[in-house]
Amino acid sequence: MNYKVVGVRFRYAGKIYYFDPDDQEFEVGEGVIVETARGLEYGKVIQPVKEVDEGELVLPLKKVLRRATEADMEQVKANREDEKKAFAICQEKFKEHELEMKLVDVEYTFDRNKIIFYFTADGRVDFRELVKDLASVFRTRIELRQIGVRDETKLKGGLGPCGRSFCCATFLGEFEPVSIRMAKDQNLSLNPTKISGVCGRLMCCLRYEAETYESVKEKLPAIGKQVLTPEGEGKIIGHNVIKKALQVELKESKRVLEFPLTEVELKEDDLEDELQQ
């Protein structure tokens, strides 16, 4: 069964959440007020109304309450200003309570029923007394949420080794698993300083071409196979996945040349092995 939904994002480059448009049409970029588990929230429409299979949804869907008004936008602006003040106050409280915690960000819910403090720390931290102290200052519900280094980088933003803004802070809604095998498949240097992002973890961009490399490599004969080339017989010693080519060491001259896959044939005995595999 399909449901009509509208995609809403609450933070720049944040995760997209689906809501029931309640028979309304919305344009990308419009501000809306929606009901969430945290209370009323302001978000922006990222995906216009469309139909989505129920298997991709968390039911029941909450409805979009209304389009954001000028008064709502003023409320959002006021919340952003108060978040800056709350950030400074919370940092002082960290020092007063002598807690080994690093404050990363502060967020008010739209209706100001809750204020969330995002922090990093090595291991677990007992901040019960801190919560009581903050509650007495802000007179609202307090949530302290511990996050990892990747989330910290996403929230703070910055420039990566490529000179562009962090992918996670500009367009990646969610983090996807990245493995060292992806770097190996792409013949990249395994030097940690070369393949790690500012967060210290493997760079998210290693995943972008991983599927292409995997699919192309499946079509390339294995290294060590004997082949026939326009220059004579030889042995495969390497792959050029981008060019869909093979690096071949010629049997007689021992020269290493690169040939497009279309110009190379497996020798009959190796061809039979390849077909059996």
N, C-alpha and C positions, 0 to 999 in steps of 0.2 A: 504493500500500500504506500502511496506517495502522499506527502504533506507539503503544503505551501509554506515556505519559510523565507525569512529575510536574514542575511548575515550581518552581525553587528560586532564591532571591535571596540574595546574600552580603552586600550592603550595603543599608542603608535607601534606598529609591528607586533601587536599582541595577538593572542589566539582569537579566531573568529568563532562566535557563538551564534546558534540559530534560535530565532524567536518566531512566534506566530504573528504574521502581519495583520491579523484580524480584518481581512478583506480590504486592506489599504494598500496603496502603491507607494513605494519609496524610491528615491533616486540615490545613487552612490554619492556619499559625502554629506548627506542629510544627518542632522543631529536628532536623536530620539531618546526618550525616557522609557526605560524598561524595568521590569521587576525581576530581581535576581535573588539568589539565596542570601545575599548580603544586604538586601533591601533595594531601594530605588537607586538606579544608576543611569548616568548619561553615557551614551555611546554614539559612534558614527556608523552609518550604513556603509558596509564594504561590498556586499553582494546584494543586488536588487532581488525582488521577489522571484522565487523559482520553486520548482518541485524537487523534493529530495526523498529518496527511499527511507522508510522508517528504520531500516537497519543502520543508517548513518546518524540517527538522532537519539537523544536522551529524552524520553517521554515521561510525563506530559510536557509539552512545550509551554513556556510562559509567553504572554502576549506583549506586544509593543503597546505601551499605554498611550503615548502621544508623541507628536513631533515636538522637538525642543523649542520653547518660546524664548523671547528676549530675556525674560525674567530668569528662565532656566540657565541661559548662557551667563548671565551675571552671577548666578549662584556658583556655576562651575569656575568662573574667574576668581571669585572670592575664596573658594576652596583651595585653588592653586596657590593663592597668596598665603593663606593660613597654613598650608603644608610647609612652606619655607620657614615660617616661624616655629612650627612644631618640630621641624628637623633640628633647629638650633637648640631648642629646649631639651629635646630627647638626648642630644649629644652630651649636654651638661649633666643630665641624669645618669647617663652611663658612667661618667667620671665620678659622680657622687657615690654611686653604688659599687664602684671599683670593679666593673664587669668587663671581661675581655671580649667585647662585642664591637663590631664595626657597623655603624648605621649606613645603609645604602640609599634608602628612599622612604618617603612617607606619603600615604594616600588616604584622603578622606573619601568616604562613600558620598554619593551625591546628596543624600538626605542628611548627612552628618551624624547618622546613628552609630557610626563606627569609624575609628581611625586606625590604620594599619601601618606598622613600622616594620620595614624589611631590613634584615641585618645578616651579617655573616659572622661566624665564630668557629673556632677549632673545637669540635665536639659539642656536647650538650651543655646548656647554661641554665642555672636556676635563676629565673628573673621574676619570681612571684612578687617580691617586694617592689621591684621596679614597676610592675603593672599597676599595683595599688597606688604608687606615687604618681604615675602618669594619669591614672583615672581621676585622682583628686585635682589634678591641674586642668585637664581638658573636659571633665564632666561628661564623658561619653564612654561607650564601650571601647576597650583597647585590645588590639591583637598584635602580638609580636610574632613575626613569621621569619624563620630562619631559611635562607636560600643558599644555593650553591654558587660556585665561581662563574659558571656559565650564565646563570640568571643575573648575577651582579653585573657582568659585562654587558648584557642585553639592556639592563636598566640604565646604566651610566653612559653607554655609547662611546664612540671614539673612532680612530682610524686604524685599519689593519695594515699588515706588511705590504699589501698591494697598493696602499695609498687611498683606498676608498673607505667609506664609512662601514662599520661592522655590518655584516649580513644580518646577524641576529637582531640588530637594533634598527634595521631599515625595512626588511621585508619578510624575514623568517618568522612565521607565526608560532611555530613549535620547533623544538630541537629534535633532530633525528639521529639515530645511532651512527657513529663514525668509527671505523676500525683501522688498525695499522695495515691490514691486508689491502685496503683501498689504496693506500700510498704505494704499497709494493706492486700492485697490479698496474699502476700508472707510471712505474719506473721512476718514482720520485726518491730524492735523498731521504734516508730514514733518520737524519739528524733531527733531534727533537726541536731545535731552534728554527728549523726550516719548515716544519709541518705543524707546529703548534701555534695557536692564536694567542692573543693578549691574555686570555683567561687561563692559559697554561694547558688547555686541553687540545686535542686534535682539531684542526681547522674544519669548520662546517663545509667549506667548499670542496673538500676531498670527496664528498659524496656526490657532487653535481654530475661528474662524468663517470662515476663508478659503474652504473648500469651499462653505459655504452662500451666501456672497456671489457666488461664481463661478456657481453653479447658478441663483440668482435673477436675476442680471444677464443671463444668456443668454435669459431670458424677457421682459426689459424692452426696449421699443423704444429705438433709439439716440437720443442727444441730438441735437437739430436736426430731428427728424422732425415733420411737421405732423399734428395730431390734432384730433379732434372731442371736446369735453367737454360736460357738462351746462350749462356756462356759455358755450359757444360754441367757435369755432375758435381754435387756439393752436399754440404750438411748444414741444416738450419742451426744457427747459433744465437739468434735473437729475433724479436718481433718489433715492428713499428706499428702500434695499434692505430695511431692517428691516420697514417697513410695506408693502412691495411696492406702492409708490405712485410717481407721476410728478409732478415740479414743472413746471408749464406756464405759459408767458407768453401771456396771452390777446391775440389779434390786435387787437381794437378798443380795449379799456380799458388794455392794457399791464400789467394786474395779474398778479402771479405767485401762482397757487394750486396746492394739492397735491390730486391726485385718485387714488383707488385705481385700480389697473390695470384692474379690472373695469368702471370707469365711463368708460374712455377708448377711443376707436376711432381707428385710423390712417386717414388720408384714403386714398382708393382708389389714387392714384398711388404713395404711399409704401407702401401695403399690398402692391402688386405687387412693389416693390423688395425689401421685407422677405421675401416668399415666395421670390423668386429667390435671395436670399442664403442 
